[in-house]
Amino acid sequence: IGYEIDEMGGHKELVWLLKGKAKPISDNVQQSTENLNFAAHSIDIGFLPRENDKKIRDFGDTANADFTAIMAGTFLETVPGATLVTGV
């Protein structure tokens, strides 16, 4: 899961959570004869270290001078260290 967080001063922190495992979706359904009640769905995802490099996350911070605008612009385009699996 990749996302960005706005920081003060117009900077952003960009984050990849690299390996997650989700539990089955949980449904909370309520029925009523007089009122409308909506069902709520939730999911729990736990993240653990990848086997190949033991990393849980990867991030970049635009407040860091070494993290260039080009790096920030492409950071969320590809999962760091991802490999393409074919023939599956």
Summary of the structure (lengths in Angstrom):
residues: 88
radius of gyration: 19.0
end to end distance: 21.6
largest distance: 60.7
contacts: 160
relative contact order: 0.27
helix: 14%
strand: 32%
